[in-house]
Amino acid sequence: MSVAATQKKGFGAMLWDYLTTVDHKKIAHLYLAGGGFFFILGGLEALVIRIQLIKPENDFVSAGLYNEMITMHGTTMIFLAAMPILLGLMNAAMPLQIGARDVAFPFLNSLGFWLFMFGGLLLNCSWFLGGAPDGGWTSYASFALTSPGHGIDFYVLGLQIAGAGTLMGGINFLVTIVNMRAPGMTYMRMPLFSWATFITSVLILFAFPALTVALFLLMFDRMFGSAFFDVALGGNTVIWQHLFWIFGHPEVYILILPLFGLFSDVFATFSKKRLFGYTAMVFATMLIAFLGFMVWAHHMFTVGLGPVANSIFAIATMAIAVPTGIKIFNWLATMWGGSITINSAMLWSLGFIPTFTIGGMTGVMLGSAVADYQYHDTYFVVAHFHYVIVGGTIFGIFAGLHYWWPMMFGRILNETMGKITFWFFLVGFHLTFFIQHFLGLMGMPRRYWVFLEDQGLDLGNLISTIGAFLMAIAVIVFFINIIYTAAKGEKSSPDPWDGRTLEWAVETSPPPFYNFKQLPLIRGLDPLWIEKTEGKGKMTPAEPLGDIHMPNGSILPFIMSIGFFIAGFGFIYHGDHAIWYLALYGGMALALGCMAVRSLKDDHGFHIKKEELEREAD
Amino acid sequence: MKGWMGKFKALFLLSSLALFLTGCGKENLTALVPKGYGAKSSMDLIILTTVIMSFVLLAVMIFFVIVLVRFRKKKGQEDYIPKQVEGNQTLETIWTIIPIILVIIMGVPTVIATFDLADASKADEHINVDVTGNQYWWHFDYGEDEFQTSQDLYIPTGEKVYLHLKSSDVIHSFWVPSLSGKLDVNPENENTMFLEAHEEGVYWGKCAELCGPSHSLMDFKVIAVSPDDYEQWAKDMNDFDPEAKPKDTVAQEGQELFEEKSCMGCHAVGSSPVATGPNLTDFGNRTKIAGILEPTKENLVDWIQDPEKIKPGNEMTGKYPSLSDDEADKIAEYLLQLKPTDVAPESASK
């Protein structure tokens, strides 16, 4: 591929380009598109749930289908929407922020995406093949073992494949940040978003294996007659809960920490002030990540672990409020004394503060074990985790999309529509979830297909459903905005926000595929800002102009993922008929074959010649 | 600025209105009006943590609003570059130390309450009931008195009643919000908790762990009666004679059909250690049929003829030959006449 090849192409060529790309910016596009698709799917499932609960004893969907909806809503939103969109944002921004030309393992990056995509598709195929999983997104073992049909099998295989992709992404980002920072970009000069990516990747590295193990055990129990969780044969269901939450609690920090980083960057940029207490912010993030591994049993206060375990995990949980509080106050202090511009990216970031603080407040309340005996598994918990995951992660994703859209696509998202989206979403969100705190305490457990008449729960549920539709309107407006912007949006300069960090120091918008012609020299925190205020307004190169070594694209990750996808069906159905062994072995052969090709065939990539780069500058 | 404040205010008003209209929820169901020892203990902590955290929220909101009012970019100052502040050690120390103190204030009572509620050392001196969770019904075995009930759990007021929870199939969770927080009902181990009702009443109980399609229909009741009534009830339940014939002929025929149509294969009338299906000894006194329907004869006939329609995925469907309307009617009549005692749910609300 040469520089010229990045010019306008036909649809076929573009498709091939995306199928084979190993460029972190294009993989970011793929992640955003894939995640966006599943976000819509998960949103529709949420609407079905809310319509079912609009009135008591409703029969909009059957009990079995309802359980499939709640399971798929949770699973889709966490694993197939939030996670990939975050990986997309990390891919889009992190290499630029640290002054790298790509991630450390571009091939793995592409493989990670395709594994996620085919894992997600496999999981969703269950809708058309006899029913989706119905054990809740937590899929607790005793019920998950007895659930009839293949729904849970799709859950196990789909998440296993998608999870492998995520793990690869995490390792890739870790190696990238350790090895590929530009000259002068020390750890303590990295923007907070890159720091958060780094710490999140550590969390992924340690948390996902626990899920992998849990899923394998469940798979063996369901498909190969083992009895890890089968009580009748001496198994133990509580082990699933431990494994799941040892993964599951860090997972919620995986979902929120990158956005903590993003908000730090956004607040600093739009207040025109350096981040207040940078060092404290970095260490608070680390502390949250560390404590995140120490609190998993607070999801299990009612399991009967005994007062000693409950007390320890209660205190550890409350302790997380301390570093989180530091962050909230430091963000406010960043804006204090600043010159605040309020645009869409900033609106989402500002909306995050009260919303997330309420989520954090209920989080501490949930940490009090005896109080949790009442909250646990009720709508109070549903309200709490939507306040943190939507109020933190989703608000953050919207902020990030508005903030980085110019960098990713060269156009600025429409501000008017951005504001409409924000206000509808904010009002709809609080309408939907605030009342649910009270519904839970008034005696409504979560995952209830119907609530009965005359239990005082009618009005609250009606309000909640109305709110959900306001959020749906907001999301529709956002997608219209994307289409409008793509067609007629305002073209953006490489630095539309008067940015402070390196991703705004590139030459074009979107950046050239090699990112930096010459790697920049970093002289401190907020390197671009330093050059703007103390230097000549743009980055000083750290190296002379020379050949740039770039990796070749490859179709292998795509084919390999198809192999695992086919093998997934083989695993799921091999018990029904021997013919499915064909799919199992065939799929695995395809995947392993691709690995062999990749390992045995040398691919040294290509060089962009110095002359070519000089020509382009003219 | 107006937009922000205005919308938040509207939201706040709407939420408070909604709260006002719904109050604290249905009495004897809501956790917000505690009527038992455990629920009171939880409520105290809920109030303590809510108050403390509300102050934190208030502090954040005040800070937030001031920032937004004072530091928005002003007209004519577009090129203004604010001072680049690195941090402030005093401030940062303050907002580290204060939360630590708050955590201690909330943590200590939490630990005390956790140990208090988990203490079962004196269980021997009290009534003990073995509770079994099943898809989708509850079984209560009053071990030492050798009788059993299902769905309606009778307890005396003002006394701790220890429950030993275990599941026969998948994980359930035993929750009576007005009396106590929940505890999981696991298949592999026995969990122990206690209920202590401060006043008489019929309290709603719910399953709080996803256990299948009819998870939301696994309701039960805890009926707290005066200690005298409780003693009478236990005596009557003990004295029940399963062989006794009902008075009228319809019910007698129903009793025969109950045997013929293999209802007895799963449902015991009178004391029995086996509980494949709910024990029906005091069925005539039940607050609900199948935990959710009003206890009328029509509902019972519907239930007997097609339980799948009422509780999807239940274990009763298909376990017995189909019944004609007439047969179902007779069985219903027999079951509704099973009233071994005068202590009924109504006794709890004298």
Interface residues (C-beta under 8 A of the other chain):
Chain A: S62 A63 G64 Y66 N67 D134 G135 G136 Y140 S142 F143 T146 V231 G235 N236 T237 V238 S271 K272 K273 R274 F276 G277 Y278 T279 A280 T302 V303 G304 G306 P307 N310 S311 A314 I315 M318 A319 A321 V322 G325 I326 I328 F329 N330 L332 A333 M335 W336 G337 G338 S339 I340 T341 I342 L350 I353 P354 T357 I358 M361 T362 V364 M365 G367 S368 A369 V370 A371 D372 Y373 Q374 H376 D377 T378 W423 L426 V427 H430 L431 F434 I435 F438 L441 M442 G443 P445 R447 Y448 W449 V450 F451 L452 D454 Q455 G456 L457 L459 G460 I463 T533
Chain B: G3 K7 F8 L11 L14 S15 A18 L19 L21 T22 G23 C24 G25 K26 L29 T30 A31 L32 G38 A39 S41 S42 M43 L45 I46 L48 T49 T50 M53 S54 V56 L57 V60 M61 F63 F64 V67 L68 F71 R72 K73 K74 Q77 Y80 I81 P82 K83 Q84 V85 E86 G87 N88 L91 E92 W95 T96 P99 I100 L102 V103 M106 G107 T110 V111 A113 T114 F115 L117 A118 S167 D169 V170 I171 S173 W175 P177 S180 G181 K182 L183 D184 N186 P187 E188 N189 N191 W204 K206 C207 A208 E209 L210 C211 G212 P213 S214 H215 S216 L217 D219 I292 P312 G313
